[in-house]
C-alpha cells in the first residue's frame, strides 16, 4: 500500500499489551525508516490496565500498595528486561509462611525450615505427585521460553492465530484438558495446585486448563516494581512517543469509504482522525470471552496476625498467607462454602519517599481475594482481625481480572487479526493471562503488522544478538 501520509495507528488500551505494542511498533518503524503516528486511547486516567496501586487512607505520605497485577517471574524476559532497561528497583515480594485451608481445617502449613517443609510434603503427598508437577512446570516453561529464541521465531512466527502459536510451542494438549485431569486427580493437585490456581486465577483446578495450572505453580521467584508495576507500562508509552488520550473509552470502530478506520467513543462521539490500522489491547465484547470477577479488599490493621477464632482450625501461630482449596467439597460432593481465595499480610505499612521509606509502627497491610461481593464485609473483617478497633482503613475493588481459562481447543479462540488491519492482542488471554503474555502477544501483533508494512527486518530475518530478549526489535 502506498501511503500519502504518516502511517496512523490507533491502540485501544494502555495496559501491558497496549503500551508494549506502542513501544515495539515505534522501535520497528525506526529501524525501517518509517514515520508512524501512534494514538493510544485509555478509558482510565493512568497507564497499567489491571496493574494499579492505591495508597492507604488516600494519604500520599504512605507507600503505594499493588491492587491489581502483583508479580512477574524471572522467566518473564520482556518484563525483566524492561525493569533493567528503565532502571527500576524491585519491591520485596517474600510471602513468608503460608497455610492451605479447605473450609474446615488447614491441610498444609509451611515452616521456616525448608527441610521440615520437604518432610511434611512427603508425609502428606508422597514423592511422585509433587515431583511430577515440578517436572511438568519445568517442561512447560522450557516450551514457553522458545518465544524468546530468535531461531524459533524465524522458523515459526509471527502467528495469525493463538492455536498455531500454542501448537508450535507444543502446549496445545495442555489447554485442552483440566489441571486435575492432567495430574490424575492426585491429592497434591487437588489441594496444593488448586490453592495456586485459586489465588492466581480465581479458578479451581478441575475447571482451569492444565497450562493455567502449571503457570500458577511457576512463581517461586516472584518480583514486582517498587512503586507499582504500572510504571513499566507508563515508561513504554513515554519511549514510544505516542499521543495518549486518557479518559477516552472507545466503543466502536467503522471503516470509512476511503478504507481507513474511524473510532467512536463511548458517548457516541467520533474521533476526527482516521487510522490505517487499529490494535485492540482490551477485551472485545464481540467474542464473548467470560472474565472472572475478582473482589479485592485491602486492609490496614494494627493486628499483627489473624484473630484466633477467625477461621476454624487456625493454628496457634497463624501463617502470614492463607490460601484455600476446594478439595473438601470435591471429595464430599457437597456445594462449596468457600468464598475466600486468599488472605495475605502483604507488608508492614510504610511511609516516606520511594527511596527512603520507613515502616509504620504497629500497622500492616493485608490483601484479600474473594469470589463474592458479599464476602468479607466490615463485620467479617472485624472477626478476622479481632474487633473493629483493629481495622483502620479498607479499600475494595472488583476486577474483570482474567478470562476463565477453560479447557478447550484453541481453534475456538479469535484470531490476532480480526478484520483487515484490525488486530486483537487479547486473543491470547484464554490461553495465558499474565503481564508477560500480553507483551508477547503484543510483539506478535507487531510482527503481523510489520509484514503488512513491508518491514524487511521481521521475524523471518531476525538477527541474533548477545541479548535476544527483544529479538528483532533491538537488532
C-alpha positions as CSV (number, residue, x, y, z in Angstrom):
1,X,0.0,0.0,0.0
2,X,1.3,3.5,-0.9
3,X,0.8,6.0,1.9
4,X,0.2,9.7,1.3
5,X,0.6,10.5,5.0
6,X,2.5,9.2,8.0
7,X,1.1,5.8,8.9
8,X,-1.6,6.3,11.5
9,X,-2.2,3.6,14.1
10,X,-4.7,3.6,17.0
11,X,-4.1,1.5,20.0
12,X,-7.0,0.9,22.3
13,X,-5.9,0.2,25.9
14,X,-2.8,1.3,27.8
15,X,-2.2,-1.8,29.9
16,X,0.7,-4.3,29.4
17,X,-0.4,-5.2,25.9
18,X,-1.3,-1.7,24.5
19,X,1.7,0.1,26.0
20,X,4.2,-2.6,24.9
21,X,2.7,-2.6,21.4
22,X,3.3,1.1,21.1
23,X,6.9,0.6,22.3
24,X,7.7,-2.3,19.9
25,X,6.0,-0.6,17.0
26,X,8.0,2.6,17.4
27,X,11.2,0.6,17.5
28,X,10.3,-1.4,14.4
29,X,9.3,1.7,12.5
30,X,12.6,3.5,13.4
31,X,14.6,0.5,12.2
32,X,12.8,0.6,8.8
33,X,12.9,4.4,8.4
34,X,9.2,4.8,8.6
35,X,7.3,7.7,10.1
36,X,4.4,6.5,12.1
37,X,1.8,8.3,14.1
38,X,0.5,6.4,17.2
39,X,-2.5,7.4,19.2
40,X,-3.3,5.4,22.4
41,X,-6.8,5.6,23.9
42,X,-7.2,4.5,27.6
43,X,-10.5,4.7,29.5
44,X,-8.7,5.2,32.8
45,X,-6.6,8.2,33.7
46,X,-3.4,6.2,34.1
47,X,-1.4,3.5,32.2
48,X,-1.3,0.0,33.5
49,X,-4.7,-1.6,32.9
50,X,-5.1,-4.2,35.6
51,X,-1.9,-3.2,37.2
52,X,-2.5,-0.3,39.5
53,X,-1.7,0.9,43.0
54,X,-3.5,2.7,45.8
55,X,-2.3,4.5,49.0
56,X,-3.7,3.7,52.4
57,X,-6.2,6.3,53.7
58,X,-5.6,8.1,50.3
59,X,-2.6,9.6,52.1
60,X,0.2,10.2,49.7
61,X,2.7,10.0,52.5
62,X,2.1,6.2,52.6
63,X,4.0,4.0,50.1
64,X,1.6,2.7,47.4
65,X,0.2,-0.8,47.5
66,X,-0.3,-3.0,44.5
67,X,-4.0,-3.6,43.9
68,X,-4.0,-5.5,40.7
69,X,-1.4,-7.5,38.8
70,X,1.1,-8.1,41.5
71,X,4.1,-10.1,40.4
72,X,6.1,-11.4,37.4
73,X,8.8,-14.0,37.5
74,X,12.4,-14.4,36.2
75,X,11.3,-16.3,33.2
76,X,9.3,-13.3,32.0
77,X,12.1,-11.9,29.9
78,X,10.2,-8.9,28.5
79,X,9.3,-7.6,31.9
80,X,12.7,-8.3,33.4
81,X,14.4,-6.6,30.5
82,X,12.2,-3.6,30.9
83,X,12.9,-3.2,34.6
84,X,16.6,-3.4,33.9
85,X,16.5,-1.0,31.0
86,X,14.3,1.5,32.8
87,X,16.5,1.2,35.9
88,X,13.7,0.4,38.3
89,X,14.1,-1.0,41.8
90,X,12.3,-4.2,42.8
91,X,10.0,-4.4,45.8
92,X,10.1,-7.1,48.5
93,X,7.7,-9.9,47.5
94,X,8.6,-12.5,50.1
95,X,5.3,-14.2,51.1
96,X,6.6,-15.6,54.3
97,X,4.8,-18.6,55.8
98,X,1.6,-20.0,54.2
99,X,-1.2,-22.4,55.0
100,X,-3.8,-24.1,52.9
101,X,-7.4,-24.1,54.2
102,X,-10.2,-26.2,52.9
103,X,-13.1,-24.5,54.8
104,X,-12.9,-26.9,57.7
105,X,-9.2,-27.3,58.6
106,X,-5.7,-26.4,57.4
107,X,-4.5,-29.3,55.2
108,X,-1.0,-28.0,54.9
109,X,1.2,-25.4,56.7
110,X,4.6,-24.3,55.7
111,X,7.5,-23.9,58.1
112,X,10.5,-21.6,58.2
113,X,12.6,-24.7,57.8
114,X,12.9,-25.8,54.2
115,X,13.9,-29.4,55.3
116,X,10.8,-29.7,57.5
117,X,8.6,-28.5,54.6
118,X,10.0,-31.2,52.5
119,X,9.3,-33.8,55.1
120,X,5.7,-32.6,55.5
121,X,5.1,-32.7,51.8
122,X,6.4,-36.2,51.6
123,X,4.3,-37.3,54.5
124,X,1.0,-36.0,53.1
125,X,1.5,-36.2,49.3
126,X,4.3,-38.8,48.8
127,X,7.2,-38.2,46.4
128,X,5.7,-38.9,43.0
129,X,2.9,-36.3,42.7
130,X,4.9,-33.2,43.8
131,X,7.9,-34.3,41.7
132,X,5.6,-34.8,38.7
133,X,4.2,-31.3,39.0
134,X,7.7,-29.9,39.3
135,X,8.8,-31.7,36.1
136,X,5.7,-30.6,34.2
137,X,6.2,-27.0,35.2
138,X,9.8,-27.1,34.1
139,X,8.8,-28.6,30.7
140,X,6.1,-26.1,30.1
141,X,8.4,-23.2,30.9
142,X,11.1,-24.5,28.6
143,X,8.5,-24.7,25.8
144,X,7.2,-21.2,26.5
145,X,10.8,-19.8,26.5
146,X,11.1,-20.7,22.9
147,X,9.2,-17.4,22.3
148,X,12.5,-15.6,23.1
149,X,14.6,-17.7,20.8
150,X,15.5,-15.9,17.5
151,X,15.8,-19.2,15.5
152,X,12.5,-20.4,16.7
153,X,10.8,-17.1,15.7
154,X,12.5,-17.1,12.3
155,X,11.1,-20.6,11.6
156,X,7.6,-20.1,13.0
157,X,6.4,-16.6,13.9
158,X,4.5,-14.4,13.7
159,X,1.3,-16.3,14.2
160,X,-2.1,-15.4,12.8
161,X,-4.0,-17.4,15.4
162,X,-3.4,-18.5,19.0
163,X,-4.0,-22.1,18.1
164,X,-1.0,-22.1,15.8
165,X,1.2,-20.4,18.5
166,X,0.4,-23.0,21.2
167,X,0.7,-25.8,18.6
168,X,4.2,-24.7,17.6
169,X,5.2,-24.4,21.2
170,X,3.9,-27.9,21.9
171,X,1.5,-26.6,24.5
172,X,-1.8,-27.4,22.7
173,X,-2.6,-30.5,24.7
174,X,-2.3,-28.6,28.0
175,X,-5.1,-26.2,27.0
176,X,-7.5,-29.0,26.1
177,X,-7.7,-30.7,29.5
178,X,-8.2,-29.6,33.0
179,X,-5.4,-29.3,35.5
180,X,-6.9,-32.0,37.8
181,X,-7.3,-34.5,34.9
182,X,-3.7,-33.7,33.8
183,X,-2.4,-34.7,37.2
184,X,-4.6,-37.7,37.5
185,X,-6.7,-36.4,40.4
186,X,-3.8,-36.6,42.8
187,X,-4.2,-35.2,46.3
188,X,-1.3,-32.8,45.7
189,X,-3.0,-31.3,42.7
190,X,-6.4,-31.2,44.4
191,X,-5.0,-29.3,47.4
192,X,-1.7,-27.5,46.6
193,X,-2.1,-26.8,42.9
194,X,-5.7,-25.9,43.5
195,X,-4.6,-23.3,46.1
196,X,-2.3,-21.9,43.5
197,X,-4.9,-21.6,40.7
198,X,-7.4,-20.0,43.1
199,X,-5.0,-17.3,44.2
200,X,-3.6,-16.7,40.7
201,X,-6.6,-17.1,38.5
202,X,-9.7,-17.3,40.8
203,X,-10.4,-20.8,39.3
204,X,-10.4,-24.3,40.7
205,X,-8.1,-27.0,39.5
206,X,-10.9,-29.0,38.0
207,X,-12.2,-26.1,35.8
208,X,-8.9,-24.4,34.7
209,X,-6.9,-25.9,31.8
210,X,-3.6,-27.6,32.6
211,X,-1.4,-24.8,31.2
212,X,-3.0,-22.3,33.6
213,X,-2.4,-24.7,36.5
214,X,1.2,-25.1,35.6
215,X,1.8,-21.3,35.2
216,X,0.2,-20.9,38.7
217,X,2.9,-23.1,40.1
218,X,5.8,-21.3,38.4
219,X,6.1,-18.3,40.7
220,X,8.9,-19.2,43.0
221,X,11.0,-16.1,42.1
222,X,8.2,-13.6,42.0
223,X,9.2,-9.9,41.7
224,X,7.5,-6.6,41.5
225,X,8.5,-3.0,40.6
226,X,8.9,-0.7,43.6
227,X,6.1,1.9,43.4
228,X,3.9,-0.3,41.2
229,X,4.2,-2.5,38.0
230,X,2.2,0.1,36.1
231,X,5.4,2.2,36.0
232,X,6.8,-0.2,33.4
233,X,3.8,0.4,31.1
234,X,3.9,4.2,31.6
235,X,7.6,4.1,30.5
236,X,6.7,2.0,27.5
237,X,4.4,4.8,26.4
238,X,6.9,7.5,27.1
239,X,9.5,5.8,25.0
240,X,7.1,5.2,22.1
241,X,6.4,8.9,21.7
242,X,2.7,8.0,21.2
243,X,0.0,10.6,21.9
244,X,-2.0,9.2,24.8
245,X,-5.7,10.1,25.4
246,X,-6.6,9.2,29.0
247,X,-10.2,9.1,30.0
248,X,-11.3,8.1,26.5
249,X,-13.2,4.8,26.1
250,X,-13.6,3.5,22.6
251,X,-17.0,2.0,22.0
252,X,-16.9,1.1,18.2
253,X,-14.9,1.4,15.0
254,X,-16.1,1.7,11.5
255,X,-14.4,1.5,8.1
256,X,-14.9,4.6,6.0
257,X,-15.4,4.8,2.3
258,X,-11.7,5.6,2.0
259,X,-10.8,2.3,3.6
260,X,-9.5,3.9,6.7
261,X,-10.8,3.3,10.2
262,X,-12.8,5.8,12.4
263,X,-13.1,5.4,16.1
264,X,-16.2,6.2,18.1
265,X,-16.1,6.9,21.8
266,X,-18.4,5.5,24.5
267,X,-20.6,8.6,24.3
268,X,-21.1,8.2,20.6
269,X,-18.8,11.0,19.5
270,X,-16.3,10.1,16.8
271,X,-12.6,10.7,16.7
272,X,-11.8,13.2,13.9
273,X,-8.6,11.4,12.8
274,X,-8.8,8.4,10.6
275,X,-6.4,5.4,11.0
276,X,-4.7,2.9,8.7
277,X,-4.6,0.3,11.5
278,X,-6.2,-0.3,14.8
279,X,-4.9,-2.5,17.6
280,X,-7.2,-3.6,20.4
281,X,-5.5,-4.3,23.7
282,X,-8.6,-4.6,25.8
283,X,-11.4,-7.3,25.9
284,X,-13.8,-7.1,22.9
285,X,-17.4,-7.9,23.8
286,X,-17.8,-9.3,20.3
287,X,-16.1,-12.5,21.2
288,X,-18.0,-13.1,24.5
289,X,-15.0,-14.4,26.4
290,X,-16.1,-14.6,30.0
291,X,-13.9,-13.0,32.6
292,X,-13.6,-13.7,36.3
293,X,-15.0,-11.2,38.7
294,X,-12.2,-10.9,41.4
295,X,-13.1,-9.0,44.5
296,X,-10.0,-7.4,46.1
297,X,-10.1,-6.0,49.6
298,X,-7.1,-4.1,51.1
299,X,-7.0,-3.5,54.8
300,X,-4.7,-1.6,57.1
301,X,-4.7,-3.2,60.5
302,X,-2.9,-2.8,63.8
303,X,-3.3,-6.6,64.4
304,X,0.0,-8.4,63.7
305,X,-1.9,-11.6,62.9
306,X,-5.3,-13.1,62.5
307,X,-7.7,-13.4,65.4
308,X,-7.5,-16.9,67.0
309,X,-11.2,-17.7,66.2
310,X,-11.3,-16.1,62.8
311,X,-11.2,-19.5,60.9
312,X,-11.9,-23.0,62.1
313,X,-8.7,-24.8,62.8
314,X,-6.5,-21.7,62.6
315,X,-3.0,-22.7,64.0
316,X,-1.8,-21.1,67.2
317,X,0.9,-19.4,65.2
318,X,-1.0,-18.4,62.0
319,X,0.8,-18.2,58.7
320,X,1.1,-14.8,57.1
321,X,-0.7,-16.0,53.9
322,X,-3.7,-18.2,53.9
323,X,-4.6,-20.0,50.6
324,X,-7.7,-22.0,50.1
325,X,-8.6,-25.3,48.3
326,X,-12.0,-26.6,47.3
327,X,-10.7,-30.2,47.7
328,X,-13.1,-31.0,50.6
329,X,-16.2,-30.0,48.5
330,X,-14.9,-32.1,45.6
331,X,-14.3,-35.1,47.9
332,X,-17.6,-35.0,49.7
333,X,-19.7,-33.9,46.7
334,X,-21.1,-31.0,48.7
335,X,-21.6,-27.5,47.5
336,X,-18.6,-25.4,48.2
337,X,-19.0,-22.9,51.0
338,X,-15.6,-21.2,50.3
339,X,-15.9,-17.6,49.2
340,X,-12.3,-16.8,50.2
341,X,-9.5,-17.3,47.7
342,X,-6.7,-16.0,49.8
343,X,-5.7,-13.6,52.5
344,X,-2.2,-12.3,52.9
345,X,-0.2,-10.0,55.2
346,X,1.5,-8.2,52.3
347,X,3.8,-5.9,54.2
348,X,4.1,-3.6,57.1
349,X,2.7,-0.2,56.2
350,X,5.4,2.2,55.1
351,X,5.8,6.0,54.8
352,X,8.3,8.3,53.2
353,X,9.8,8.8,49.8
354,X,10.3,5.9,47.4
355,X,14.0,5.7,48.2
356,X,13.8,6.4,51.9
357,X,10.6,4.9,53.3
358,X,10.2,3.5,56.8
359,X,7.9,1.1,58.5
360,X,4.9,2.5,60.3
361,X,4.9,1.0,63.8
362,X,2.0,-1.5,64.5
363,X,0.3,-1.2,61.2
364,X,0.2,-3.9,58.5
365,X,-1.4,-4.1,55.0
366,X,-3.5,-7.2,54.2
367,X,-4.8,-8.2,50.8
368,X,-7.9,-10.4,50.4
369,X,-9.1,-12.1,47.2
370,X,-12.6,-13.4,47.2
371,X,-15.3,-14.7,44.8
372,X,-18.3,-12.8,46.1
373,X,-19.2,-9.1,46.7
374,X,-20.9,-10.2,49.9
375,X,-17.8,-11.8,51.3
376,X,-15.5,-10.0,53.7
377,X,-17.7,-7.1,54.6
378,X,-16.9,-4.9,57.5
379,X,-18.2,-7.4,60.1
380,X,-16.2,-10.2,58.6
381,X,-13.1,-8.1,58.8
382,X,-13.8,-7.3,62.4
383,X,-13.9,-11.0,63.1
384,X,-10.7,-11.7,61.1
385,X,-8.7,-9.1,62.9
386,X,-10.3,-9.3,66.4
387,X,-12.5,-6.3,66.5
388,X,-13.4,-3.1,64.7
389,X,-10.7,-1.2,66.7
390,X,-8.1,-3.2,64.8
391,X,-9.3,-2.2,61.3
392,X,-8.1,1.3,60.3
393,X,-8.6,1.5,56.5
394,X,-10.3,-0.6,53.8
395,X,-10.3,-0.3,50.1
396,X,-12.5,-2.6,47.9
397,X,-12.3,-3.1,44.1
398,X,-13.7,-5.6,41.6
399,X,-11.6,-6.5,38.6
400,X,-12.6,-8.3,35.4
401,X,-9.3,-9.9,36.2
402,X,-8.6,-12.6,33.6
403,X,-10.6,-14.9,31.4
404,X,-11.9,-18.2,32.6
405,X,-9.0,-20.5,31.4
406,X,-11.4,-23.2,30.4
407,X,-10.1,-26.4,28.8
408,X,-10.9,-26.1,25.1
409,X,-9.5,-26.4,21.6
410,X,-7.6,-23.2,20.9
411,X,-9.1,-23.1,17.4
412,X,-12.3,-21.8,19.0
413,X,-10.4,-18.6,20.0
414,X,-10.4,-15.4,18.0
415,X,-7.5,-14.7,15.6
416,X,-4.9,-12.0,16.2
417,X,-6.2,-10.1,13.2
418,X,-10.0,-9.9,13.5
419,X,-10.5,-7.8,10.3
420,X,-8.3,-6.4,7.7
421,X,-6.0,-4.0,9.5
422,X,-7.6,-4.6,12.9
423,X,-5.6,-6.6,15.5
424,X,-6.5,-8.1,18.8
425,X,-3.8,-8.6,21.4
426,X,-6.2,-10.2,23.9
427,X,-6.9,-13.1,21.6
428,X,-4.2,-14.9,23.5
429,X,-5.7,-14.3,27.0
430,X,-7.8,-17.5,27.2
431,X,-4.5,-19.4,26.6
432,X,-2.4,-17.5,29.1
433,X,-3.2,-14.3,31.0
434,X,-0.2,-12.6,32.6
435,X,1.5,-9.2,32.2
436,X,4.3,-11.0,30.3
437,X,2.0,-12.9,28.0
438,X,0.3,-9.6,27.0
439,X,3.7,-8.2,25.9
440,X,4.4,-11.5,24.0
441,X,1.0,-11.2,22.2
442,X,1.7,-7.5,21.5
443,X,5.1,-8.4,19.9
444,X,3.4,-11.0,17.8
445,X,0.8,-8.5,16.6
446,X,3.5,-6.0,15.7
447,X,5.2,-8.8,13.7
448,X,1.9,-9.3,11.7
449,X,1.6,-5.6,11.2
450,X,5.2,-5.3,10.2
451,X,4.6,-7.8,7.5
452,X,1.8,-5.6,6.1
453,X,4.1,-2.6,6.2
454,X,6.7,-4.4,4.3
455,X,9.3,-4.4,7.0
456,X,12.3,-6.5,5.9
457,X,13.6,-6.9,9.4
458,X,10.7,-9.0,10.6
459,X,10.9,-12.3,12.4
460,X,11.9,-14.2,9.2
461,X,15.1,-12.2,9.1
462,X,15.7,-11.9,12.8
463,X,19.3,-11.3,13.8
464,X,21.0,-12.9,16.8
465,X,22.4,-10.6,19.4
466,X,24.1,-11.1,22.7
467,X,20.8,-10.3,24.3
468,X,17.9,-11.9,22.4
469,X,15.2,-10.8,24.9
470,X,13.7,-8.4,22.4
471,X,14.5,-10.4,19.3
472,X,14.4,-8.3,16.2
473,X,13.1,-5.2,17.9
474,X,16.7,-4.4,19.1
475,X,18.7,-5.8,16.2
